[in-house]
Amino acid sequence: MKELTPRQREIWDLRRPVAEGGQGKSQAEAAAILGISRNVVHNAMGVCRKKLGIFLPAGSGSGNADE
């Protein structure tokens, strides 16, 4: 498993559910906090999941911009 960059860790911690130790922010909220676009947050989350070995099943709603 690869390590996340500091920026990826920041995005991961904002988006991760509260029950898992994160802040549970939506993509829009995380983007506003970090001053980046929702698209960048979405793409970074995909990279984070890949690096961490987390694969979502097809049709799990992962295409939703505010999941």
DRENVOKE-742247 format. One record per residue: chain; residue number from 1; x, y, z of N, C-alpha, C in turn; residue in three letters. Coordinates in pm, 1 decimal. Layout:
REC   chain   resi        n.u        n.v        n.w       ca.u       ca.v       ca.w        c.u        c.v        c.w   resn
REC       A    NUM          X          Y          Z          X          Y          Z          X          Y          Z    Ala
...
// end
This chain:
REC   chain   resi        n.u        n.v        n.w       ca.u       ca.v       ca.w        c.u        c.v        c.w   resn
REC       A      1       84.1     -116.8        0.0        0.0        0.0        0.0       89.5      124.3        0.0    Met
REC       A      2       57.9      218.3      -88.2      137.0      340.1      -99.6       89.4      444.9        1.1    Lys
REC       A      3      181.2      532.2       37.8      148.6      641.7      128.7       81.2      755.5       51.9    Glu
REC       A      4       -8.5      824.6      119.2      -72.3      941.2       60.5       18.1     1062.7       78.4    Leu
REC       A      5       11.6     1153.9      -18.2       83.3     1280.0       -4.5       12.4     1362.4      103.0    Thr
REC       A      6       77.9     1464.9      155.3       10.9     1547.9      257.0     -122.2     1606.9      207.5    Pro
REC       A      7     -128.2     1650.0       82.7     -252.1     1707.1       26.7     -360.5     1600.2       14.5    Arg
REC       A      8     -321.5     1480.6      -33.2     -416.9     1370.7      -43.3     -468.6     1332.5       94.5    Gln
REC       A      9     -382.1     1330.6      194.6     -422.0     1298.0      331.8     -522.9     1401.2      382.7    Arg
REC       A     10     -498.8     1527.9      350.3     -588.5     1635.4      392.8     -728.1     1616.9      331.6    Glu
REC       A     11     -732.3     1587.6      201.4     -859.5     1565.0      133.0     -926.6     1439.2      188.1    Ile
REC       A     12     -849.5     1331.9      205.9     -902.8     1205.9      258.5     -965.7     1226.7      396.2    Trp
REC       A     13     -897.3     1300.4      483.1     -948.1     1323.5      617.8    -1075.1     1409.0      618.7    Asp
REC       A     14    -1085.6     1503.1      526.2    -1206.5     1584.1      516.6    -1325.8     1500.9      469.1    Leu
REC       A     15    -1303.8     1413.5      372.3    -1412.5     1338.5      308.7    -1450.8     1210.0      382.7    Arg
REC       A     16    -1359.2     1152.5      458.2    -1386.5     1026.0      525.8    -1500.0     1043.1      626.5    Arg
REC       A     17    -1588.8      943.0      637.1    -1700.3      954.1      732.3    -1653.7      975.6      876.7    Pro
REC       A     18    -1734.7     1045.2      953.8    -1704.0     1073.1     1093.2    -1684.4      941.9     1170.1    Val
REC       A     19    -1765.8      841.5     1139.8    -1756.6      712.7     1208.6    -1620.8      645.3     1187.5    Ala
REC       A     20    -1551.6      684.6     1080.7    -1419.9      627.6     1050.6    -1306.9      722.0     1090.2    Glu
REC       A     21    -1337.6      825.8     1164.8    -1235.6      918.1     1212.8    -1213.1     1039.2     1125.5    Gly
REC       A     22    -1293.2     1056.6     1020.9    -1280.0     1172.3      933.2    -1375.9     1282.5      973.7    Gly
REC       A     23    -1389.1     1382.3      886.3    -1478.1     1494.5      915.5    -1613.1     1481.6      845.4    Gln
REC       A     24    -1625.4     1390.3      749.7    -1753.2     1364.6      683.9    -1803.9     1477.2      596.0    Gly
REC       A     25    -1715.2     1554.8      539.0    -1755.6     1667.1      454.0    -1794.9     1617.3      314.5    Lys
REC       A     26    -1886.0     1689.2      248.4    -1921.4     1659.1      110.3    -1807.8     1707.4       20.0    Ser
REC       A     27    -1814.3     1669.7     -105.8    -1711.9     1716.5     -199.7    -1714.1     1868.0     -209.0    Gln
REC       A     28    -1834.2     1926.4     -214.1    -1845.7     2071.5     -224.0    -1787.0     2140.5     -100.1    Ala
REC       A     29    -1815.3     2085.3       18.2    -1762.1     2143.4      141.5    -1610.3     2132.1      147.2    Glu
REC       A     30    -1557.1     2015.6      112.1    -1411.9     1996.3      113.3    -1344.6     2089.9       13.3    Ala
REC       A     31    -1405.2     2104.4     -104.6    -1349.6     2193.1     -206.7    -1346.4     2337.6     -158.2    Ala
REC       A     32    -1453.9     2380.7      -93.7    -1460.1     2518.5      -43.5    -1356.2     2542.0       66.2    Ala
REC       A     33    -1341.4     2445.8      155.2    -1243.6     2458.1      264.0    -1102.0     2469.3      208.7    Ile
REC       A     34    -1071.8     2387.9      106.0     -936.2     2383.2       51.0     -911.8     2482.8      -62.6    Leu
REC       A     35    -1018.1     2546.7     -110.4    -1004.3     2643.4     -219.1     -972.0     2578.2     -352.2    Gly
REC       A     36    -1028.3     2458.7     -375.1    -1007.6     2386.2     -500.1    -1144.0     2346.4     -556.3    Ile
REC       A     37    -1147.1     2292.3     -677.3    -1274.3     2253.4     -737.3    -1321.4     2118.0     -685.8    Ser
REC       A     38    -1451.7     2093.3     -698.6    -1507.7     1963.2     -660.4    -1446.9     1852.8     -745.1    Arg
REC       A     39    -1415.9     1885.1     -869.5    -1355.0     1786.3     -959.0    -1220.0     1739.6     -904.9    Asn
REC       A     40    -1140.9     1831.5     -853.2    -1010.2     1796.2     -796.7    -1029.6     1707.9     -674.1    Val
REC       A     41    -1128.1     1739.1     -590.7    -1157.0     1656.9     -472.7    -1198.4     1517.1     -516.8    Val
REC       A     42    -1287.6     1509.6     -614.7    -1334.5     1380.5     -665.1    -1218.7     1295.8     -717.4    His
REC       A     43    -1134.4     1354.8     -799.6    -1020.8     1281.6     -857.3     -919.8     1240.8     -750.1    Asn
REC       A     44     -896.7     1328.3     -654.5     -802.9     1296.4     -546.1     -855.0     1179.4     -462.3    Ala
REC       A     45     -985.9     1175.4     -439.7    -1043.6     1064.2     -363.1    -1024.5      932.4     -436.9    Met
REC       A     46    -1036.6      935.2     -569.2    -1012.7      814.0     -647.8     -869.0      766.8     -633.7    Gly
REC       A     47     -775.1      859.1     -637.7     -633.1      826.1     -621.6     -607.9      772.0     -481.3    Val
REC       A     48     -669.2      835.8     -382.0     -652.9      790.8     -242.4     -704.2      648.7     -225.6    Cys
REC       A     49     -823.8      622.4     -277.8     -879.7      486.8     -265.5     -790.1      384.0     -331.6    Arg
REC       A     50     -737.9      419.2     -448.7     -649.6      326.7     -520.5     -522.7      299.8     -440.6    Lys
REC       A     51     -461.5      405.7     -387.7     -339.0      390.4     -308.3     -362.9      309.1     -181.7    Lys
REC       A     52     -482.1      324.5     -123.6     -514.2      255.5        0.7     -573.6      116.5      -23.2    Leu
REC       A     53     -593.9       81.4     -150.7     -648.0      -50.8     -182.6     -795.9      -63.1     -155.7    Gly
REC       A     54     -869.2       47.2     -162.1    -1013.7       46.7     -140.6    -1081.3       54.7     -276.3    Ile
REC       A     55    -1152.9      -49.1     -311.2    -1220.4      -53.1     -440.4    -1369.9      -61.7     -418.6    Phe
REC       A     56    -1444.0       32.7     -477.4    -1588.3       36.2     -462.5    -1652.3      -53.4     -567.3    Leu
REC       A     57    -1758.4     -124.7     -532.1    -1826.9     -207.7     -629.6    -1894.3     -122.2     -736.5    Pro
REC       A     58    -1906.7     -175.0     -856.8    -1971.6     -102.8     -965.8    -2115.1      -70.0     -925.8    Ala
REC       A     59    -2158.8       50.3     -960.3    -2294.9       91.1     -929.6    -2316.7      131.1     -785.1    Gly
REC       A     60    -2209.7      159.6     -712.8    -2223.6      195.9     -571.8    -2254.9      343.7     -551.0    Ser
REC       A     61    -2274.0      416.8     -660.9    -2303.1      558.9     -648.5    -2178.1      643.8     -647.0    Gly
REC       A     62    -2063.4      588.7     -684.5    -1938.3      662.1     -677.3    -1929.8      775.2     -779.8    Ser
REC       A     63    -2022.0      782.0     -874.5    -2020.5      887.7     -973.7    -2090.7     1014.2     -928.0    Gly
REC       A     64    -2154.6     1012.3     -812.8    -2226.5     1126.2     -761.8    -2128.2     1233.8     -715.7    Asn
REC       A     65    -2147.2     1355.2     -763.5    -2053.9     1462.9     -732.0    -2052.6     1499.7     -584.4    Ala
REC       A     66    -2161.9     1474.4     -513.0    -2168.2     1508.9     -371.3    -2187.4     1387.1     -282.7    Asp
REC       A     67    -2132.2     1274.6     -322.6    -2151.2     1151.5     -243.7    -2097.0     1164.0     -104.1    Glu
// end
